[in-house]
Amino acid sequence: MIGGYVGPIAIIAAMSALAYSAGELGRLTRVSLLLTVPIAVSVVLVNALTHAGTTVLVVLGPFDVTLEGVDFAGQIVVRLFAISASIGLFILTTDPRAFVFDLERRGAPPRVAFVAVATIDAIPTLVDRAAVIGESQRARGLDSEGNLRARLRGVLPLIGPVILTSLTDVEERSLALETRAFSRPGRRHLLWAMRDTTWERLVRWLLVASLVGLVIIRIVGMV
C-alpha cells in the first residue's frame, strides 16, 4: 500500500532494528538478498528497458533506458526487499510449534494451521536437506565447487534427491499426524498457550488499523 521510497525504507529499517535486537540481522540480510536479487534483476531489466518515459539515459538498440523506468524499477526493488525482510524476520524469529498452537487456539482449523507451519518450515528444511545431500555427493566424488560451470553442474544431481526426500518426508509426517488423531472431528483441547501481553495486542490492532487506513487512502487517491 505504501509507494515510493520512504515507506519501504522505513519498513526495512524497522525490520533491521528488530532483527538486530533478536540477534538475527546477519541471517535476515542474507535471506532477504537471496529472496530479492533473482526477482530484482528481472524487474530492473524489464522496467528499465520497456517503461515509457521522457528522459532517455541510454539507448540500447531498439530500447530506450529512461529515468522514469529506472525510478519505477528502483521503487519496486525497495518494496520487494521490504517484503522479503518482513517475511524473513517472521520465519527466523517465530517458533513453528508456537505458531500452530496459537492459530488453533484462535479457532483456525488444524489443517489450516498445519499448512501454515509447513509453508514456514519448507524453505529452511529444503536448504538443510540440500546441504546434507550435497556433502554426501561430494564425499562420493561429485565436483560441485570451483568455477560457475562446476557449481551449475553440481546443482542438477541435487534436484532429484531433494524432491524425493521431500515427498518421503511429507508421507512420513502425514502418517505420524494420523496416528495422533490429527483428522478427528471436533475442537482439540490445547494444554499450552503462548503468552500474549497487552502491548502486543495493542500493536497488532494498531497495525491492522494502519493497514485499513492505507487501503482507504489508496482507494480514495485512485478515484
Residue pairs with C-beta under 8 A, 6 or more apart in sequence:
1 211
1 214
1 215
1 217
1 218
2 8
2 11
2 214
3 75
3 79
4 75
5 74
5 75
5 78
8 75
8 78
8 79
8 81
8 82
9 78
9 82
11 82
11 85
11 86
12 78
12 81
12 82
12 85
15 28
15 82
15 85
15 86
15 89
16 25
16 28
16 85
18 89
18 93
19 25
19 27
19 28
19 85
19 89
19 92
19 93
22 89
22 92
22 93
24 89
24 92
24 93
27 92
28 85
28 88
28 89
28 92
31 84
31 88
31 91
31 92
32 81
32 84
32 85
32 88
35 84
35 87
35 88
36 77
36 80
36 81
36 84
39 80
40 76
40 77
40 80
40 81
43 73
43 76
43 77
43 80
44 70
44 73
44 77
46 73
47 69
47 70
47 72
47 73
47 76
48 65
48 66
48 69
48 70
48 73
49 60
49 63
49 65
49 69
50 63
50 69
51 66
51 68
51 69
51 72
51 73
52 66
52 68
52 69
53 64
53 66
53 67
53 68
53 69
54 66
54 68
55 66
55 67
55 68
56 64
56 65
56 66
56 67
57 65
57 66
57 67
57 70
58 64
58 65
59 65
90 120
91 120
91 123
91 124
94 120
96 117
96 120
96 121
97 117
98 194
99 113
99 116
99 117
99 120
100 113
100 114
100 116
100 117
101 190
101 192
101 193
101 194
102 193
102 194
103 112
103 113
103 116
104 110
104 113
104 188
104 190
105 190
105 193
105 194
108 116
110 182
110 183
110 188
111 183
114 177
114 182
125 166
125 169
126 162
126 166
129 162
129 165
129 166
130 158
130 162
133 158
133 161
133 162
133 165
134 144
134 154
134 158
137 144
137 154
137 157
137 158
138 144
138 145
142 154
142 157
143 150
143 153
143 154
144 150
144 151
144 153
144 154
144 155
145 151
145 154
177 183
